[in-house]
């Protein structure tokens, strides 16, 4: 594993050209539960390859899921991966190399239990994850600005010949506090405008390489009482930059039915509720707001209506079939 420390009209035209030239290429992350959602959303309309994993509250599995996607970018094809390299930008200061290894290893073990050399293969794959830990927005922008030269230096970065499969940003909201010094909104808008500009530039260089970012958010009911509205702490310019947003939330523990007797609640139903808690079950779905009815219709045709769930336990991420 390696460690490192507003557009013009012509820019918009270049964006459109790059989007059109990659429109026929599939946006895949080698995780079927996520790829099905991406295929449905991008089938309807070409959009920027930016995926946001928005967690509603703490402990919603967004970092664990991000780590899994990082692993799938670097694992060999024999283990379901892309055999490429990945950049991980830790904006939260909580990067955990042991957790990254455990998430990827446990996932690979579930699918390839008979591979005696699995530990070695996973370790070698994760050597192609290039980790950077910017502490400020300025450091983030400078780091992203230097990635082109770093990644094209095959001998220097140790990932010679491997393509870049993704830019993974953990805790993209980490610089909000800096903007608050300048005012409630203006400071953040300026900061994230520059952050987005740097990420767009990198996508232009690496042919619309996917960007996957984790973020925190909240939810509230919509005025019409239909689909809920999901809000983040970032300015609107970030929301406009995101191509598709997947919501992650802890599975609710249903209350006991009013008609249930005390004995039944204490035995069977109590055990079921405890099992949900023990399994750390997380549910995920696409935020279809603003994507258009065509996208909602396509996603609705998927198994489970486009919803998926996974559990966190034993250091891994286990998807439910």
Residue frames relative to the residue before (quaternion, step in Angstrom):
aa qw qx qy qz dx dy dz
X 1.0000 0.0000 0.0000 0.0000 0.00 0.00 0.00
X 0.2505 -0.7885 0.5493 0.1174 3.55 -0.85 0.97
X 0.1623 -0.7828 0.5962 0.0740 3.54 -1.12 0.75
X 0.0225 -0.7921 0.6100 0.0032 3.54 -1.13 0.59
X 0.6160 -0.5601 0.4021 0.3811 3.35 -0.95 0.41
X 0.6435 -0.3570 0.2250 0.6386 24.56 -0.63 -8.44
X 0.3274 -0.8332 0.4177 0.1550 3.47 -0.43 1.10
X 0.5018 -0.6282 0.5037 0.3161 3.53 -1.30 0.49
X 0.6855 -0.4542 0.3476 0.4505 3.57 -1.30 0.06
X 0.6353 0.5178 -0.3380 0.4627 3.59 1.02 -0.73
X 0.6243 0.5357 -0.3385 0.4569 3.57 1.10 -0.69
X 0.6525 0.5055 -0.3181 0.4664 3.57 1.00 -0.81
X 0.6258 0.5302 -0.3374 0.4620 3.58 1.05 -0.76
X 0.6495 0.5072 -0.3195 0.4677 3.58 0.96 -0.84
X 0.6016 0.5518 -0.3510 0.4586 3.58 1.05 -0.75
X 0.6782 0.4977 -0.2936 0.4541 3.58 0.87 -0.96
X 0.6372 0.5222 -0.3292 0.4615 3.58 1.01 -0.80
X 0.6743 0.4951 -0.3009 0.4579 3.57 0.89 -0.92
X 0.6417 0.5139 -0.3278 0.4655 3.58 1.00 -0.78
X 0.6798 0.4919 -0.3004 0.4535 3.59 0.94 -0.83
X 0.6720 0.4996 -0.3128 0.4483 3.59 0.99 -0.73
X 0.7289 0.3787 -0.2394 0.5177 3.59 1.19 -0.42
X 0.3882 0.7611 -0.4590 0.2438 3.58 1.27 0.00
X 0.7080 0.4582 -0.2668 0.4665 3.57 1.03 -0.74
X 0.5870 0.5578 -0.3780 0.4487 3.59 1.24 -0.18
X 0.4555 -0.6977 0.4800 0.2745 3.55 -0.93 0.85
X 0.3057 -0.6966 0.6195 0.1937 3.53 -1.16 0.75
X 0.1801 0.7934 -0.5538 0.1772 3.57 -0.14 1.28
X 0.2180 -0.7701 0.5895 0.1090 3.53 -1.22 0.64
X 0.4839 -0.7055 0.3907 0.3399 3.57 1.36 0.20
X 0.5869 0.4790 -0.4044 0.5125 3.56 1.15 0.66
X 0.4209 -0.7664 0.4130 0.2546 3.62 -0.18 1.26
X 0.6503 0.5374 -0.3297 0.4238 3.59 0.93 -0.85
X 0.7022 0.4194 -0.2516 0.5174 3.59 1.09 -0.70
X 0.6457 0.5526 -0.3276 0.4127 3.59 0.93 -0.89
X 0.6134 0.5491 -0.3551 0.4429 3.60 1.05 -0.69
X 0.6592 0.4997 -0.3019 0.4740 3.58 1.02 -0.78
X 0.6458 0.5178 -0.3172 0.4628 3.57 0.99 -0.83
X 0.6499 0.5259 -0.3182 0.4471 3.58 0.93 -0.90
X 0.6664 0.5032 -0.3044 0.4583 3.58 0.95 -0.86
X 0.6947 0.4856 -0.2810 0.4501 3.58 0.89 -0.92
X 0.7462 0.4080 -0.2246 0.4757 3.57 0.89 -0.92
X 0.5067 0.6264 -0.4278 0.4097 3.58 1.26 -0.09
X 0.6831 0.5057 -0.2762 0.4488 3.55 1.02 -0.84
X 0.8084 -0.0857 0.1004 0.5736 3.58 0.89 -0.91
X 0.4736 -0.6474 0.5165 0.2996 3.55 -1.07 0.79
X 0.0727 0.7853 -0.6092 0.0831 3.55 -0.86 0.96
X 0.6670 -0.5038 0.3564 0.4175 3.55 -1.24 0.34
X 0.4408 -0.7093 0.4915 0.2470 3.55 -1.03 0.84
X 0.3570 0.6844 -0.5363 0.3414 3.50 0.39 1.34
X 0.0797 -0.7977 0.5977 -0.0049 3.55 -0.60 1.20
X 0.1343 -0.7802 0.6078 0.0622 3.55 -0.86 1.01
X 0.1954 -0.7371 0.6378 0.1079 3.55 -0.98 0.96
X 0.0730 -0.8379 0.5406 -0.0186 3.56 -0.18 1.32
X 0.1864 -0.8055 0.5574 0.0762 3.56 -0.55 1.18
X 0.2607 -0.7514 0.5881 0.1466 3.56 -0.89 0.98
X 0.8172 0.0392 -0.0695 0.5708 3.54 0.06 1.28
X 0.6536 -0.5231 0.3722 0.4008 3.58 -1.29 0.12
X 0.8360 0.2387 -0.1608 0.4672 3.54 -1.35 0.34
X 0.3754 0.7314 -0.4870 0.2950 3.57 0.84 0.98
X 0.5933 -0.6477 0.3409 0.3351 3.59 1.21 0.37
X 0.4055 0.7472 -0.4681 0.2409 3.60 1.19 0.09
X 0.6708 0.4736 -0.3137 0.4769 3.61 0.96 -0.75
X 0.6248 0.5280 -0.3398 0.4641 3.60 1.01 -0.74
X 0.6602 0.4890 -0.3067 0.4805 3.59 0.96 -0.83
X 0.6205 0.5279 -0.3390 0.4705 3.59 1.02 -0.75
X 0.6450 0.5183 -0.3212 0.4607 3.61 0.93 -0.87
X 0.6366 0.5238 -0.3316 0.4587 3.57 0.99 -0.79
X 0.6646 0.4937 -0.3047 0.4708 3.59 0.93 -0.84
X 0.5948 0.5436 -0.3521 0.4761 3.59 1.11 -0.65
X 0.6669 0.5075 -0.2981 0.4571 3.56 0.92 -0.92
X 0.6633 0.5039 -0.3067 0.4605 3.58 0.95 -0.84
X 0.5943 0.5591 -0.3670 0.4467 3.59 1.15 -0.46
X 0.7886 0.3502 -0.1624 0.4786 3.59 1.01 -0.77
X 0.5407 0.6177 -0.4140 0.3934 3.62 1.15 -0.40
X 0.5389 -0.6135 0.4535 0.3571 3.61 -1.11 0.54
X 0.6713 -0.5097 0.3561 0.4034 3.56 -1.25 0.44
X 0.6050 0.5801 -0.3538 0.4150 3.59 1.09 -0.65
X 0.7278 0.3519 -0.2194 0.5462 3.59 1.25 -0.41
X 0.6577 -0.5529 0.2989 0.4152 3.56 1.22 0.44
X 0.5824 0.6125 -0.3617 0.3935 3.58 1.26 0.15
X 0.5961 -0.5817 0.4318 0.3461 3.54 -1.36 -0.17
X 0.3505 -0.7583 0.4872 0.2543 3.58 1.21 -0.28
X 0.5015 0.6453 -0.4159 0.3988 3.57 1.15 0.63
X 0.4718 -0.6155 0.5033 0.3812 3.57 -1.19 -0.53
X 0.1948 -0.7826 0.5847 0.0877 3.57 -1.25 0.41
X 0.2654 -0.7232 0.6134 0.1743 3.53 -1.24 0.56
X 0.0956 -0.7846 0.6119 0.0298 3.57 -0.86 1.02
X 0.1206 -0.7856 0.6062 0.0264 3.55 -0.65 1.18
X 0.1523 -0.8104 0.5636 0.0500 3.57 -0.38 1.26
X 0.0875 -0.8251 0.5581 0.0034 3.56 -0.29 1.29
X 0.6379 0.5521 -0.3156 0.4343 3.57 1.27 -0.16
X 0.3986 -0.7260 0.4679 0.3084 3.57 1.23 -0.40
X 0.6238 0.5583 -0.3291 0.4369 3.58 1.24 0.31
X 0.2702 0.7809 -0.5306 0.1886 3.60 1.13 0.39
X 0.0783 -0.7954 0.6007 -0.0203 3.55 -0.92 1.05
X 0.3019 -0.7915 0.5046 0.1669 3.57 -0.24 1.28
X 0.6250 0.5321 -0.3465 0.4540 3.60 1.05 -0.67
X 0.6563 0.5020 -0.3104 0.4700 3.57 0.95 -0.84
X 0.6136 0.5395 -0.3454 0.4618 3.59 0.99 -0.78
X 0.6694 0.4948 -0.3002 0.4658 3.58 0.84 -0.95
X 0.6820 0.5028 -0.3038 0.4357 3.58 0.83 -0.95
X 0.6408 0.5260 -0.3275 0.4533 3.59 0.94 -0.86
X 0.7032 0.4597 -0.2700 0.4704 3.57 0.85 -0.97
X 0.6623 0.5138 -0.3119 0.4474 3.59 0.92 -0.88
X 0.6784 0.4895 -0.3049 0.4552 3.60 0.85 -0.92
X 0.6328 0.5196 -0.3342 0.4667 3.59 1.03 -0.72
X 0.6732 0.4872 -0.2965 0.4706 3.59 0.90 -0.91
X 0.6441 0.5389 -0.3243 0.4355 3.59 1.01 -0.79
X 0.6228 0.5499 -0.3419 0.4391 3.59 1.03 -0.73
X 0.7540 0.3922 -0.1998 0.4875 3.56 1.03 -0.79
X 0.7908 0.1726 -0.0838 0.5812 3.58 1.16 -0.48
X 0.0115 -0.8667 0.4983 -0.0173 3.54 0.77 1.11
X 0.6958 0.5128 -0.2819 0.4164 3.60 1.08 -0.59
X 0.5263 0.6446 -0.4136 0.3693 3.60 1.23 -0.05
X 0.3051 -0.7937 0.5019 0.1585 3.57 -0.33 1.28
X 0.7239 0.4129 -0.2354 0.5001 3.60 1.14 -0.55
X 0.2520 0.8217 -0.4851 0.1613 3.57 1.24 0.38
X 0.6349 0.5476 -0.3329 0.4316 3.58 0.91 -0.88
X 0.6806 0.4843 -0.2875 0.4686 3.56 0.90 -0.90
X 0.6555 0.5220 -0.3129 0.4470 3.57 0.94 -0.92
X 0.6577 0.5001 -0.3103 0.4702 3.59 0.94 -0.87
X 0.6484 0.5303 -0.3133 0.4474 3.56 0.96 -0.88
X 0.6680 0.4923 -0.2970 0.4725 3.56 0.96 -0.86
X 0.6316 0.5332 -0.3369 0.4508 3.59 1.03 -0.75
X 0.6992 0.4849 -0.2785 0.4454 3.58 0.91 -0.91
X 0.4947 0.6310 -0.4363 0.4085 3.59 1.26 -0.09
X 0.6938 0.4593 -0.2633 0.4882 3.56 1.24 -0.41
X 0.4896 0.5705 -0.4683 0.4642 3.55 1.22 0.63
X 0.1557 -0.8039 0.5719 0.0496 3.58 -0.55 1.17
X 0.1422 -0.8425 0.5196 0.0083 3.54 -0.31 1.36
X 0.0249 -0.7705 0.6368 -0.0125 3.55 -0.98 0.96
X 0.1748 -0.8112 0.5556 0.0517 3.57 -1.02 0.86
X 0.0327 -0.8243 0.5652 -0.0002 3.61 0.34 1.16
X 0.3202 -0.7717 0.5241 0.1649 3.58 -0.88 0.97
X 0.7814 0.2014 -0.1040 0.5814 3.57 1.18 -0.51
X 0.6591 -0.4877 0.3796 0.4285 3.55 -1.28 0.24
X 0.6232 0.5476 -0.3364 0.4456 3.58 1.04 -0.76
X 0.6597 0.4909 -0.3050 0.4804 3.57 0.98 -0.83
X 0.6159 0.5440 -0.3438 0.4545 3.58 1.03 -0.76
X 0.6835 0.4875 -0.2877 0.4608 3.58 0.82 -1.00
X 0.6586 0.4977 -0.3104 0.4714 3.59 0.97 -0.83
X 0.6386 0.5308 -0.3235 0.4536 3.58 1.01 -0.81
X 0.6713 0.4821 -0.2973 0.4781 3.57 0.85 -0.96
X 0.6425 0.5392 -0.3200 0.4405 3.57 1.03 -0.78
X 0.7220 0.4307 -0.2444 0.4833 3.57 1.13 -0.61
X 0.4785 0.7090 -0.4245 0.2970 3.59 1.25 -0.15
X 0.5910 0.5838 -0.3847 0.4024 3.60 1.00 -0.70
X 0.6988 0.4548 -0.2734 0.4797 3.58 0.79 -0.99
X 0.6438 0.5345 -0.3197 0.4446 3.57 1.00 -0.84
X 0.7220 0.4550 -0.2574 0.4532 3.58 0.80 -1.00
X 0.6771 0.4780 -0.2997 0.4724 3.59 1.08 -0.60
X 0.5857 0.5288 -0.3721 0.4887 3.58 1.30 -0.10
X 0.1774 -0.8513 0.4845 0.0951 3.56 0.44 1.25
X 0.6749 0.4898 -0.3101 0.4565 3.58 0.91 -0.84
X 0.6974 0.4983 -0.2779 0.4337 3.55 0.98 -0.83
X 0.7591 0.3984 -0.2297 0.4608 3.61 0.94 -0.76
X 0.4911 -0.7135 0.3996 0.3000 3.60 1.24 -0.08
X 0.6694 0.4664 -0.3070 0.4900 3.60 1.25 0.09
X 0.0857 0.8552 -0.5048 0.0801 3.54 1.07 0.77
X 0.8328 0.2148 -0.1723 0.4802 3.55 -0.89 0.97
X 0.6232 0.5325 -0.3540 0.4502 3.61 1.20 -0.22
X 0.3982 -0.7015 0.5307 0.2604 3.56 -0.95 0.82
X 0.5087 -0.6231 0.4977 0.3245 3.54 -1.28 0.35
X 0.2276 -0.8198 0.5164 0.0974 3.58 -0.54 1.20
X 0.8242 -0.1358 0.1021 0.5403 3.59 1.09 -0.42
X 0.2862 -0.6827 0.6401 0.2057 3.51 -1.37 0.46
X 0.0946 -0.8192 0.5657 -0.0006 3.57 -0.49 1.21
X 0.0899 -0.8096 0.5800 -0.0084 3.56 -0.65 1.18
X 0.1217 -0.8030 0.5812 0.0507 3.58 -0.54 1.14
X 0.8361 0.1085 -0.1168 0.5249 3.56 -0.65 1.17
X 0.0599 0.8455 -0.5273 0.0589 3.56 0.84 0.98
X 0.6231 0.5430 -0.3405 0.4482 3.59 1.22 -0.38
X 0.4161 0.7772 -0.4147 0.2253 3.58 1.28 -0.09
X 0.7265 0.4319 -0.2489 0.4731 3.58 1.17 -0.40
X 0.3306 0.7690 -0.4901 0.2432 3.58 1.26 0.21
X 0.6391 0.5586 -0.3376 0.4069 3.57 0.93 -0.85
X 0.5986 0.5643 -0.3682 0.4331 3.60 1.12 -0.59
X 0.6744 0.5091 -0.2935 0.4470 3.55 0.95 -0.89
X 0.6017 0.5859 -0.3601 0.4063 3.57 1.11 -0.64
X 0.5602 0.5957 -0.3927 0.4208 3.57 1.18 -0.40
X 0.7123 0.4491 -0.2429 0.4816 3.55 1.13 -0.73
X 0.7217 -0.3247 0.2481 0.5587 3.58 1.23 -0.31
X 0.6988 -0.5125 0.3032 0.3964 3.60 -1.21 0.38
X 0.8298 0.1428 -0.0687 0.5351 3.64 1.01 -0.63
X 0.6460 0.5742 -0.3418 0.3690 3.59 0.86 -0.94
X 0.6534 0.5268 -0.3240 0.4365 3.59 0.92 -0.86
X 0.6814 0.4833 -0.2879 0.4682 3.55 0.91 -0.90
X 0.6186 0.5447 -0.3530 0.4427 3.58 0.98 -0.74
X 0.6692 0.4917 -0.3006 0.4690 3.57 0.92 -0.87
X 0.6579 0.5168 -0.3121 0.4502 3.58 0.90 -0.92
X 0.7490 0.4060 -0.2386 0.4662 3.57 0.73 -1.01
X 0.5344 0.5760 -0.4163 0.4575 3.59 1.20 -0.28
X 0.6801 0.4732 -0.2827 0.4834 3.57 0.96 -0.87
X 0.6176 0.5357 -0.3414 0.4638 3.60 1.03 -0.74
X 0.6716 0.4928 -0.2937 0.4689 3.57 0.89 -0.94
X 0.6264 0.5381 -0.3402 0.4499 3.57 0.98 -0.81
X 0.6676 0.4956 -0.3089 0.4619 3.60 0.94 -0.81
X 0.6582 0.4961 -0.3108 0.4733 3.59 1.01 -0.76
X 0.6234 0.5322 -0.3394 0.4615 3.59 1.02 -0.74
X 0.6351 0.5365 -0.3271 0.4493 3.56 0.98 -0.85
X 0.6541 0.5046 -0.3106 0.4702 3.56 1.01 -0.82
X 0.6350 0.5227 -0.3291 0.4639 3.59 1.02 -0.73
X 0.6248 0.5315 -0.3437 0.4572 3.59 1.03 -0.69
X 0.6677 0.5024 -0.3000 0.4602 3.57 1.00 -0.81
X 0.8013 0.2748 -0.1180 0.5182 3.57 0.90 -0.93
X 0.5856 -0.6616 0.3560 0.3042 3.56 0.98 0.98
X 0.7223 -0.4733 0.2457 0.4404 3.53 0.64 1.20
X 0.0840 0.8015 -0.5801 0.1182 3.58 0.90 0.92
X 0.5134 -0.6631 0.4405 0.3205 3.63 -0.87 0.85
X 0.1685 -0.7347 0.6476 0.1115 3.53 -1.19 0.69
X 0.0498 -0.7872 0.6146 -0.0090 3.56 -0.77 1.07
X 0.0054 0.8283 -0.5564 0.0661 3.58 -0.58 1.14
X 0.2934 -0.7230 0.5921 0.2017 3.55 -1.14 0.67
X 0.0131 -0.7878 0.6137 -0.0501 3.53 -1.14 0.74
X 0.3584 -0.7017 0.5676 0.2388 3.56 -1.27 0.37
X 0.0356 0.8199 -0.5698 0.0436 3.55 -1.07 0.67
X 0.3242 -0.7041 0.5930 0.2178 3.51 -1.39 -0.05
X 0.2604 -0.7558 0.5766 0.1687 3.56 -1.28 0.16
X 0.0109 0.7713 -0.6363 -0.0073 3.53 -1.23 0.55
X 0.6018 -0.5753 0.4127 0.3694 3.56 -1.20 0.46
X 0.4513 -0.6701 0.5185 0.2801 3.54 -1.12 0.70
X 0.6447 -0.5466 0.3613 0.3937 3.62 -1.13 0.52
X 0.7158 0.4428 -0.2631 0.4716 3.59 1.04 -0.71
X 0.5086 -0.6861 0.3984 0.3345 3.56 1.31 0.04
X 0.5492 0.6088 -0.4084 0.4012 3.59 1.21 0.19
X 0.8454 -0.0178 0.0199 0.5334 3.60 -0.76 -1.01
X 0.4833 -0.6655 0.4768 0.3102 3.62 -0.96 0.79
X 0.3848 -0.6931 0.5599 0.2410 3.54 -1.28 0.39
X 0.1962 -0.7859 0.5796 0.0886 3.56 -0.83 1.03
X 0.1110 -0.8089 0.5773 0.0080 3.55 -0.78 1.09
X 0.1767 -0.7523 0.6220 0.1261 3.55 -1.18 0.63
X 0.5705 -0.5926 0.4440 0.3553 3.53 -1.32 0.07
X 0.5738 0.6001 -0.3667 0.4197 3.57 1.30 0.03
X 0.5990 -0.5765 0.4047 0.3808 3.60 -1.16 0.46
X 0.7033 -0.4968 0.3223 0.3932 3.54 -1.28 0.46
X 0.5849 0.6002 -0.3813 0.3902 3.59 1.04 -0.63
X 0.6245 0.5200 -0.3460 0.4689 3.60 1.10 -0.61
X 0.6363 0.5290 -0.3287 0.4553 3.59 0.92 -0.87
X 0.6610 0.5034 -0.3036 0.4663 3.58 1.00 -0.81
X 0.6314 0.5462 -0.3212 0.4470 3.59 1.15 -0.61
X 0.6312 0.5562 -0.3275 0.4301 3.58 1.08 -0.75
X 0.3547 -0.7457 0.5274 0.2001 3.58 -0.91 0.94
X 0.7854 -0.0635 0.0717 0.6115 3.57 1.03 -0.80
X 0.1781 -0.7896 0.5833 0.0673 3.55 -1.01 0.87
X 0.1488 -0.7635 0.6239 0.0747 3.54 -0.93 0.98
X 0.2916 -0.7611 0.5622 0.1404 3.55 -0.80 1.09
X 0.0892 -0.7778 0.6212 0.0341 3.56 -1.01 0.88
X 0.1010 0.7906 -0.5946 0.1054 3.57 -0.87 0.97
X 0.5446 -0.5960 0.4700 0.3568 3.55 -1.15 0.58
X 0.5217 -0.6359 0.4674 0.3241 3.55 -1.00 0.86
X 0.4465 -0.7020 0.4786 0.2807 3.60 -0.83 0.91
X 0.3297 -0.6908 0.6021 0.2271 3.54 -1.18 0.63
X 0.3497 -0.7869 0.4698 0.1944 3.55 -0.28 1.28
X 0.4813 -0.6638 0.4840 0.3058 3.60 -1.00 0.75
X 0.6009 -0.5496 0.4294 0.3905 3.56 -1.23 0.39
X 0.5140 -0.6240 0.4828 0.3365 3.61 -1.02 0.75
X 0.5835 -0.6158 0.4026 0.3438 3.57 -1.04 0.77
X 0.7079 0.4750 -0.2686 0.4484 3.57 1.06 -0.77
X 0.5106 0.6705 -0.4160 0.3415 3.59 1.26 -0.12
X 0.4414 -0.6956 0.5080 0.2515 3.53 -1.00 0.87
X 0.6547 -0.5401 0.3619 0.3856 3.56 -1.21 0.52
X 0.6628 0.5166 -0.3164 0.4400 3.60 0.90 -0.88
X 0.6586 0.5038 -0.3103 0.4649 3.59 0.95 -0.88
X 0.6427 0.5229 -0.3238 0.4567 3.57 0.98 -0.81
X 0.6825 0.5061 -0.2852 0.4435 3.56 1.01 -0.83
X 0.7375 0.4005 -0.2291 0.4931 3.59 1.08 -0.57
X 0.8440 0.2319 -0.1339 0.4647 3.57 -0.26 -1.28
X 0.7247 0.4403 -0.2689 0.4568 3.60 0.67 -1.05
X 0.6034 0.5587 -0.3585 0.4420 3.57 1.06 -0.66
X 0.6626 0.5066 -0.3059 0.4590 3.58 0.95 -0.87
X 0.6352 0.5267 -0.3364 0.4538 3.58 0.99 -0.76
X 0.6638 0.5011 -0.3058 0.4634 3.56 0.93 -0.86
X 0.6545 0.5103 -0.3129 0.4618 3.57 0.95 -0.83
X 0.6155 0.5541 -0.3462 0.4407 3.57 1.08 -0.70
X 0.6182 0.5351 -0.3408 0.4641 3.60 1.02 -0.76
X 0.6712 0.4944 -0.2928 0.4683 3.57 0.94 -0.91
X 0.6621 0.5240 -0.3108 0.4364 3.59 0.90 -0.95
X 0.7145 0.4697 -0.2580 0.4497 3.56 0.96 -0.87
X 0.2916 -0.7681 0.5212 0.2310 3.62 1.19 -0.18
X 0.1220 0.8469 -0.5060 0.1090 3.56 0.85 0.98
X 0.1294 -0.7844 0.6061 0.0228 3.52 -0.92 1.07
X 0.1890 -0.7679 0.6010 0.1151 3.56 -1.05 0.77
X 0.0931 -0.8060 0.5839 0.0285 3.57 -1.11 0.74
X 0.0893 0.7756 -0.6204 0.0740 3.56 -1.15 0.68
X 0.5440 -0.6203 0.4606 0.3272 3.55 -1.28 0.38
X 0.3682 -0.6681 0.5969 0.2485 3.54 -1.10 0.76
X 0.1660 -0.8374 0.5167 0.0648 3.57 -0.17 1.29
X 0.4420 0.7048 -0.4555 0.3169 3.58 1.23 -0.11
X 0.8257 0.1954 -0.1685 0.5017 3.55 -0.75 1.04
X 0.5993 0.5806 -0.3652 0.4127 3.60 1.24 -0.14
X 0.5406 -0.6255 0.4042 0.3914 3.58 1.21 -0.31
X 0.6170 -0.5969 0.3804 0.3439 3.54 -1.13 0.71
X 0.5901 0.5892 -0.3695 0.4100 3.57 1.10 -0.62
X 0.6540 0.5016 -0.3063 0.4763 3.57 1.00 -0.84
X 0.6484 0.5211 -0.3185 0.4546 3.57 0.91 -0.91
X 0.6479 0.5190 -0.3108 0.4628 3.57 1.01 -0.79
X 0.6592 0.5074 -0.3066 0.4626 3.59 0.93 -0.90
X 0.6787 0.4804 -0.2916 0.4728 3.57 0.90 -0.91
X 0.6272 0.5608 -0.3327 0.4259 3.58 1.04 -0.73
X 0.6379 0.5351 -0.3271 0.4469 3.58 1.18 -0.48
X 0.5591 0.6222 -0.3891 0.3858 3.57 1.21 -0.33
X 0.6644 -0.4845 0.3863 0.4178 3.54 -1.29 0.34
X 0.8298 0.1456 -0.1397 0.5203 3.55 -0.88 0.98
X 0.5501 -0.6325 0.3899 0.3812 3.56 1.23 0.35
X 0.6775 -0.5009 0.2859 0.4564 3.55 1.21 0.53
X 0.5611 0.5794 -0.3988 0.4365 3.58 1.25 0.12
X 0.0578 -0.7798 0.6225 0.0333 3.57 -1.14 0.64
X 0.1371 -0.7843 0.5979 0.0927 3.56 -1.25 0.27
X 0.0195 -0.7794 0.6261 0.0088 3.52 -1.21 0.57
X 0.3308 -0.7334 0.5632 0.1886 3.52 -1.28 0.40
X 0.2811 -0.7279 0.6012 0.1721 3.53 -1.19 0.63
X 0.3590 0.7201 -0.5260 0.2754 3.53 -0.64 1.09
X 0.8132 0.2125 -0.1695 0.5146 3.55 -1.07 0.70
X 0.6619 -0.5263 0.3013 0.4405 3.56 1.20 0.46
X 0.7211 0.4501 -0.2417 0.4679 3.58 1.25 -0.15
X 0.4139 -0.6432 0.5781 0.2843 3.50 -1.45 -0.08
X 0.0479 -0.8189 0.5714 -0.0245 3.58 -0.49 1.20
X 0.2476 -0.7822 0.5581 0.1240 3.56 -0.56 1.19
X 0.3964 -0.7088 0.5371 0.2281 3.53 -1.08 0.80
X 0.4044 -0.7308 0.5038 0.2206 3.55 -0.92 0.94
